[in-house]
């Protein structure tokens, strides 16, 4: 399969970056960095916005558009036995009857769910994503691993395609991965506000060193995170939770001066598992979501209109029980939600999310634009997945996203700081010379990796 045009990849990520700015405002200004209320508002808007859009497409656009199915980059024939009677198997002109491809959308998607219940698995992937993300946010290097998980997931695209007996895409040169990971680290480490001595302090604590000594090493500096992504917009809530712990005199009892090997090894092992488990979960969630678009398209002839219905319109039915689980499982709420809102129960949080999204009325406009931009990116993602080489396309999407993410943060904080409620400290951190220099170096390295991937050098 051919490579995706770079301009289309950049356009998709420009939509995403623009949406992130509105998403930051929704999270920080509307909901006070409450992760739960953010999820409630975006799922409600997703369901209503995409339902109206997809119904209009299903009823107004010709069937040649809403019914078109592409496999391996080519438009395929529709068959009565597969697309009409929903039978599984291979078809050709000698065994099946050709028919005009039926239009797809919210109405036909409900029937597709009846015949192909495996479609629901795509929505359940959201549970893996949100759980892994929250878990990683609690770790000292969690946000760096969040970016690395996105890159690492590109290694899983071909194995997942192989498992589903789909054509394995072209291999990506190792140099592209090396340059991409190194460039991503340089672009990210300052973006997420990681402070070297703070990281060392936290690692020392996890390895059994007295927290007081670790805290002293970190006391000279603080890190404030300029937020970058749709879900990164919730970092402030997690940071507040993580910083709530104050070390006291009793900690000397927990961290003896001469710890045994068990007292050193077990905390180290626990710390590694606390990163590796959510890292693996997130990498899988990123990759399987991208690949499921191809699986549903190739096996069930589920095109972008039906897939978006299942993925966006029905997202509310996946997120609602997930948030109920957050509210009822002991300890999960403290891990997931901003401490300022942990006293709210499930119903109160939903009511407050709706109130904050509609009062004043322009809050709803901001939320609408936020989801429209991000949903537009998702529509493009589907076509990129089914029309072009999925392995290289996915990697390019990730690398371009990393560059535009920090560029978007700089532009928003420079031109519209009040729009997202950026503090003076956040603005100072964004424009620190060393941070900008690292980002520029990382961007150059990522651009070079894209040149190598596309055979330009």
C-alpha positions as a printed Julia matrix, in Angstrom:
457×3 Matrix{Float64}:
   0.0     0.0    0.0
   1.14    3.53  -0.71
   2.23    6.06   1.87
  -0.18    8.72   3.03
   0.39   12.26   1.69
   2.23   14.3    4.27
  -0.03   17.32   3.79
  -3.07   15.28   4.87
  -1.25   14.03   7.97
  -0.23   17.6    8.86
  -3.77   18.86   8.24
  -5.24   16.22  10.57
  -2.82   17.19  13.32
  -3.41   20.91  12.8
  -7.1    20.24  13.5
  -6.08   18.29  16.59
  -3.73   21.02  17.85
  -6.36   23.72  17.34
  -8.86   21.54  19.17
  -6.4    21.13  22.04
  -6.44   24.88  22.69
 -10.22   24.83  23.07
  -9.94   21.63  25.12
  -7.56   23.36  27.53
 -10.07   26.13  28.04
 -12.87   23.65  28.66
 -10.79   21.74  31.22
  -9.11   24.6   33.01
 -11.62   27.47  32.79
 -14.96   25.64  32.7
 -14.35   22.62  34.92
 -11.44   23.69  37.13
  -9.31   20.77  35.9
 -11.86   18.21  37.04
 -11.13   15.13  35.0
 -14.51   13.53  35.59
 -16.53   16.61  34.58
 -14.32   17.03  31.52
 -15.12   13.48  30.4
 -18.84   13.98  31.03
 -19.04   17.17  28.97
 -17.0    15.9   26.03
 -18.93   12.61  25.8
 -22.29   14.42  25.88
 -21.14   16.8   23.17
 -19.65   13.94  21.15
 -22.92   12.04  21.2
 -25.16   14.96  20.24
 -22.82   16.61  17.74
 -21.87   13.5   15.81
 -25.39   12.06  15.88
 -26.76   15.13  14.1
 -23.84   15.25  11.67
 -23.95   11.56  10.78
 -27.74   11.48  10.43
 -27.53   14.43   8.04
 -24.85   12.63   6.03
 -26.87    9.4    5.94
 -30.02   11.13   4.73
 -28.62   13.89   2.49
 -25.48   12.51   0.86
 -25.7    10.02  -2.02
 -25.22    6.32  -1.24
 -22.09    6.36  -3.4
 -20.51    8.47  -0.63
 -22.04    7.13   2.6
 -21.91    3.51   1.42
 -18.44    3.47  -0.09
 -16.05    0.87   1.36
 -12.33    0.82   0.62
 -10.11   -2.21   1.15
  -6.33   -2.01   0.56
  -6.83    1.48  -0.8
  -9.33    0.43  -3.48
 -13.1     0.87  -3.58
 -14.72   -2.57  -3.37
 -17.92   -4.12  -4.67
 -20.84   -4.67  -2.29
 -22.59   -8.02  -2.16
 -26.1    -8.99  -1.1
 -24.81  -11.88   0.99
 -22.38   -9.73   3.0
 -23.73   -6.18   2.97
 -27.42   -7.08   2.73
 -27.8   -10.38   4.58
 -24.78   -9.8    6.9
 -23.25  -13.21   6.29
 -19.53  -13.79   6.78
 -17.29  -15.24   4.09
 -15.59  -14.45   0.8
 -17.57  -13.26  -2.18
 -16.96  -12.9   -5.89
 -19.12  -12.68  -9.0
 -19.48  -16.46  -9.2
 -20.76  -16.98  -5.65
 -22.55  -13.74  -4.7
 -24.86  -11.12  -6.13
 -23.52   -7.6   -6.63
 -25.65   -4.74  -5.28
 -25.28   -0.96  -4.9
 -23.49   -0.27  -1.63
 -26.13    0.66   0.98
 -25.7     3.97   2.82
 -24.27    3.79   6.33
 -24.73    5.89   9.43
 -26.38    5.85  12.88
 -29.45    3.93  11.67
 -27.55    1.12   9.95
 -24.89    1.07  12.7
 -27.47   -0.21  15.19
 -28.19   -3.16  12.91
 -24.46   -3.73  12.46
 -24.04   -3.97  16.25
 -26.64   -6.74  16.3
 -24.88   -8.76  13.61
 -21.31   -7.9   14.65
 -21.16   -7.46  18.47
 -17.35   -7.39  18.24
 -17.81   -3.74  17.23
 -18.41   -2.96  20.9
 -14.83   -3.93  21.72
 -13.66   -0.72  20.08
 -15.56    1.29  22.67
 -14.23   -0.79  25.53
 -10.69    0.17  24.48
 -11.49    3.57  26.01
 -11.51    1.9   29.44
  -7.95    0.72  28.88
  -6.88    4.14  27.65
  -8.3     6.19  30.52
  -7.08    3.74  33.19
  -3.55    3.53  31.8
  -3.33    7.28  31.33
  -4.42    8.12  34.88
  -2.04    5.52  36.28
   0.91    6.95  34.38
   0.09   10.51  35.39
   0.85    9.58  39.0
   4.47    8.64  38.25
   7.45   11.0   38.25
   8.26   10.26  34.61
   4.7     9.38  33.67
   4.16   12.03  31.03
   7.36   11.14  29.25
   6.24    7.52  29.17
   2.86    8.69  27.86
   4.57   10.08  24.77
   6.83    7.05  24.48
   3.79    4.76  24.7
   2.35    6.53  21.68
   5.54    5.9   19.75
   5.96    2.35  21.05
   2.45    1.48  19.89
   3.64    1.76  16.29
   5.65   -1.44  16.94
   2.34   -3.22  17.63
   0.55   -2.25  14.41
   2.02   -5.05  12.3
   1.61   -7.78  14.97
  -2.05   -6.81  15.45
  -2.61   -6.82  11.7
  -1.03  -10.28  11.55
  -3.27  -11.59  14.35
  -6.35  -10.49  12.41
  -4.97  -12.03   9.21
  -4.67   -8.68   7.48
  -1.82   -7.62   5.18
   1.27   -6.64   7.14
   2.52   -3.22   6.12
   6.02   -2.19   5.23
   8.73   -2.23   7.86
   9.98    1.09   9.19
  13.77    1.61   9.31
  15.22    1.35  12.82
  16.88    4.75  12.38
  13.44    6.36  12.13
  12.41    4.95  15.51
  15.67    5.95  17.17
  15.54    9.5   15.86
  11.82    9.75  16.54
  12.12    8.67  20.18
  15.12   10.9   20.86
  13.48   13.88  19.17
  10.22   13.25  21.04
  12.03   13.24  24.39
  13.66   16.59  23.62
  10.33   18.07  22.54
   8.48   16.7   25.55
  10.68   16.9   28.62
  10.33   20.66  28.96
   6.77   20.7   27.66
   5.52   18.59  30.51
   7.5    20.56  33.05
   9.79   17.76  34.2
  12.43   19.14  36.53
  15.6    17.08  36.77
  16.11   17.37  40.51
  12.43   16.75  41.23
  12.64   13.54  39.24
  15.79   12.48  41.09
  14.08   13.25  44.39
  11.06   11.1   43.57
  13.22    8.26  42.31
  15.34    8.38  45.47
  12.19    8.17  47.56
  10.95    5.14  45.6
  14.32    3.43  46.04
  14.14    3.74  49.8
  16.1     6.95  50.46
  14.71    9.26  53.15
  12.18   11.63  51.57
  13.59   14.61  53.46
  16.89   14.31  51.64
  15.1    13.85  48.37
  12.82   16.79  49.01
  15.78   19.01  49.82
  17.28   18.28  46.43
  14.06   19.36  44.78
  13.31   22.4   46.91
  15.28   24.79  44.74
  12.93   24.54  41.77
   9.35   23.75  40.85
   7.7    22.6   37.67
   4.49   23.91  36.21
   3.17   22.09  33.18
   2.04   23.99  30.12
  -0.66   21.7   28.85
  -0.65   20.38  25.32
  -3.14   17.69  24.43
  -6.81   16.87  24.71
  -6.11   14.59  27.67
  -2.98   16.43  28.77
  -5.41   19.23  29.68
  -6.2    17.24  32.81
  -2.59   17.2   34.05
  -3.22   19.97  36.54
  -5.67   17.81  38.48
  -3.19   14.97  38.73
  -0.33   17.28  39.66
  -2.42   18.7   42.48
  -3.07   15.23  43.81
   0.56   14.2   43.56
   1.79   17.32  45.38
  -0.69   16.95  48.25
   1.59   14.57  50.19
   3.89   16.23  52.71
   6.66   14.22  54.25
   6.72   14.18  58.04
   9.0    13.03  60.81
   7.41    9.6   60.85
   8.84    8.9   57.39
  12.24    8.22  58.97
  10.69    5.04  60.38
   9.46    3.98  56.93
  12.85    4.62  55.31
  15.61    3.24  57.57
  19.14    4.51  57.18
  20.52    1.05  56.37
  17.77   -0.73  54.47
  18.04   -4.42  53.68
  18.15   -5.68  50.1
  14.42   -6.46  50.27
  13.67   -2.92  51.4
  15.57   -1.63  48.36
  14.58   -4.14  45.71
  10.85   -4.33  46.42
  10.23   -0.56  46.11
  12.31   -0.55  42.92
  10.32   -3.46  41.49
   7.02   -1.82  42.46
   8.11    1.44  40.86
   9.03   -0.32  37.62
   5.71   -2.19  37.49
   3.81    1.04  38.19
   5.25    2.39  34.94
   5.57   -0.72  32.78
   2.01   -2.01  33.28
   0.19    1.21  32.27
   2.84    1.8   29.58
   2.0    -1.58  28.03
  -1.75   -1.0   28.42
  -1.58    2.41  26.76
   0.63    1.2   23.91
  -1.86   -1.58  23.22
  -4.85    0.78  23.45
  -3.31    3.26  20.98
  -2.44    0.55  18.46
  -5.58   -1.58  18.72
  -7.88    1.44  18.25
  -6.09    2.37  15.04
  -6.05   -1.21  13.75
  -9.69   -1.92  14.63
 -10.73    0.65  12.06
  -9.11   -1.55   9.41
 -10.49   -4.78  10.91
 -14.08   -3.54  10.94
 -13.7    -2.02   7.5
 -12.17   -5.07   5.81
 -14.18   -7.84   7.51
 -17.57   -6.23   8.11
 -17.56   -3.43   5.5
 -18.06   -0.91   8.3
 -17.04    2.42   6.81
 -16.28    5.72   8.49
 -19.95    6.65   9.0
 -20.83    3.49  10.92
 -17.51    3.31  12.77
 -17.82    6.92  13.97
 -21.31    6.16  15.23
 -19.99    3.31  17.36
 -16.85    5.18  18.43
 -18.26    8.66  19.1
 -22.05    8.63  19.37
 -22.07    5.6   21.66
 -19.05    6.79  23.66
 -21.45    7.97  26.35
 -22.5     4.37  27.02
 -18.88    3.32  27.53
 -17.81    6.28  29.67
 -20.87    6.41  31.95
 -20.3     2.96  33.53
 -16.57    3.67  33.66
 -17.14    6.85  35.68
 -19.6     4.99  37.89
 -16.86    2.45  38.55
 -14.5     5.32  39.42
 -17.05    6.57  41.93
 -17.68    3.22  43.61
 -14.34    1.37  43.66
 -12.33    2.16  46.81
  -9.29    4.3   46.06
 -10.04    4.75  42.36
 -11.61    8.18  42.76
  -8.56    9.54  44.59
  -6.38    8.28  41.74
  -8.63    9.64  39.0
 -10.11   12.92  40.18
  -8.79   16.3   41.3
  -8.81   16.41  45.15
 -11.0    19.52  45.05
 -13.86   17.5   43.51
 -13.49   14.12  45.17
 -16.34   14.91  47.56
 -18.81   15.03  44.65
 -20.76   11.89  43.91
 -21.52   10.62  40.41
 -24.85   12.43  39.95
 -23.58   15.72  41.38
 -20.57   15.64  39.08
 -22.76   15.11  36.0
 -25.13   17.92  37.0
 -22.24   20.32  37.67
 -20.56   19.38  34.39
 -23.73   20.27  32.5
 -24.17   23.52  34.42
 -20.58   24.61  33.81
 -20.84   23.71  30.11
 -24.0    25.76  29.52
 -23.61   28.78  31.81
 -22.68   31.16  30.29
 -23.86   30.11  26.84
 -20.5    30.68  25.15
 -19.05   27.84  27.19
 -21.18   25.53  25.06
 -19.8    27.17  21.91
 -16.25   26.52  23.1
 -17.1    22.9   23.86
 -18.75   22.51  20.46
 -15.72   23.86  18.58
 -13.39   21.71  20.68
 -15.18   18.49  19.78
 -15.8    19.5   16.16
 -12.09   19.95  15.54
 -11.09   16.73  17.3
 -13.88   14.73  15.63
 -12.83   16.1   12.25
  -9.37   14.72  12.91
 -10.88   11.33  13.78
 -12.74   11.17  10.46
  -9.49   11.8    8.61
  -7.76    9.15  10.72
 -10.18    6.52   9.47
  -9.45    7.23   5.82
  -5.71    7.35   6.51
  -5.95    3.93   8.15
  -7.9     2.15   5.39
  -6.43    3.86   2.32
  -2.71    3.95   3.11
   0.09    1.93   4.68
  -1.06    1.78   8.33
   2.36    1.25   9.92
   4.17    4.21   8.39
   1.04    6.37   8.48
   0.53    5.81  12.19
   4.15    6.62  12.95
   4.05    9.79  10.85
   0.87   10.91  12.6
   2.56   10.48  15.96
   5.76   12.3   15.02
   3.95   15.23  13.41
   1.67   15.41  16.44
   4.64   15.8   18.79
   6.0    18.76  16.81
   2.68   20.56  16.43
   1.85   19.95  20.08
   4.63   22.11  21.49
   4.33   24.67  18.68
   0.62   24.98  19.48
   1.37   25.48  23.18
   3.87   28.24  22.42
   1.49   30.05  20.06
  -1.48   29.87  22.44
   0.52   30.98  25.48
   2.16   33.76  23.44
  -0.94   35.11  21.71
  -3.94   34.04  23.83
  -2.74   33.26  27.38
  -6.02   34.36  28.97
  -7.99   32.04  26.7
  -6.63   28.98  28.5
  -5.94   30.68  31.84
  -2.16   30.35  31.61
  -0.41   31.66  34.72
   2.69   33.86  34.68
   4.75   30.93  35.95
   3.49   28.71  33.12
   4.31   31.41  30.57
   7.8    31.75  32.0
   8.38   27.99  31.81
   7.17   27.82  28.21
   9.62   30.47  27.02
  12.69   29.38  28.96
  15.62   29.52  26.49
  16.86   26.02  27.31
  13.37   24.6   26.83
  12.87   26.27  23.46
  16.35   25.18  22.37
  15.66   21.54  23.26
  12.35   21.65  21.4
  13.97   23.08  18.28
  16.69   20.42  18.33
  14.1    17.71  18.87
  12.0    19.07  16.01
  14.97   18.99  13.64
  15.66   15.37  14.59
  12.0    14.39  14.08
  11.9    16.14  10.7
  15.01   14.23   9.66
  13.34   10.97  10.72
  10.33   11.88   8.54
  12.69   12.49   5.61
  14.24    9.07   6.14
  10.81    7.45   6.4
   9.72    8.99   3.11
  12.98    8.15   1.32
  14.03   11.78   0.9
  17.47   11.21   2.44
